[in-house]
Amino acid sequence: MSVPLIEHAEDAALAGASVMRVGPNASRLGLVGWPPEAEWTIVERDLALAEQMGAHLHLTHLSTAPSVKAVRNAKARGVNVTCDVTPHHLALTDAWVAGSRRFAWEQPEDGDLRSAYDGACRVNPPLASREDALALLAGLTDGTIDAIATDHAPHPPERKLLPFEEAAPGLIGLETALSLGLAAVAGEALQLPILLAALSTRPAAIIGESRSLAIGAPADLVVFNPTASWRMHADSLASASSNTPLLSRELPGVVHLTVADGRITYRCMS
C-alpha cells in the first residue's frame, strides 16, 4: 500500500466501560479502570498483519510503554510502521485525574482531591502512568515514535462540566502543543531539535510530504520565543472551546508568527 493505514489501537471489548487508566489512582477515585492491554494487544496484532502484508501502518496517539516497545521491536525487524503521541500523553499522567498538577518528568505527588474528577482530564486513550509517559518520551527521543499529534478535540462546557464518567473524552491541544514540548525540554526530558522535528518535518514525512526551509520551497514556518512565557486563559484562546486542565497555568514559549504556504495565518498582537 502506498498510503498509510492510520489506526487508533484499542480493543473495545477490553476497554469496556472504563473512563481512566487502571491503577492506584482509579482505585482511589472509584472509577472504572482502562487496562493497557486494550491498546498494546491491538498494536501487536496489527504490527504482525502489517509485516505480513508489507503495508504502511501508522499508529496514532500511543499511550503505553508496551506499545512503544512493540513498535521499537517491529522497526528493528524492518516493519513499515510509524506512530505518533499526543502532547498530553507526554506531559500529563493519570495522577491529574486525582488532582495532581505536576508534569510526568517532575517529582510525583498524590494530588489535591479538591481538584480531582476534572472532566477536562478525560481523554481517549486515558492519561497513563508516569512510567508510561516517560517511556513515550524515551521513544520520541530514540526515534521509535515519529511525531507529535495533538488529537485536538474541543467540546462545549455542557459536555465536559459533568460527572467524570459522563464527560466527553478529549481536550484541546493545538495551542498548547509547543508549550508542553518546551516544558519537557526545560525539564530535561526532551531535546529541542527532536521536539521541533516531531512537530514539523517528521509528521509531514509520514504522509509523503517534504518540508524544509529552502529557497523556492513553500513557506511553512512558525516564529516563536522559547524563553518567553504566557498564561493560559479561556478568553485568550482561538479554539472553539477551552476544555483543558491547563487553564490559568503559565506555559513556556510564545508564538509570534505562523506562515502557511507563504501566507501569514497568525500574528501575535500583544
Secondary structure, DSSP 8 states (H G I E B T S, - for coil): --S-EEEE---HHHHTT--EESSHHHHHHT--EE-THHHHHHHHHHHHHHHHHT--EEEES---HHHHHHHHHHHHTT--EEEEE-HHHHH--GGGTTT----TTS------GGG-S-GGG--SS----HHHHHHHHHHHHHTSS-EE--------HHHHSS-GGGS-S----TTTHHHHHHHHHHTTSS-HHHHHHHTTHHHHHHTT----S-TTS---EEEEEEEEEEE--GGG--SS----TTTT-EEEEEEEEEEETTEEEEE---
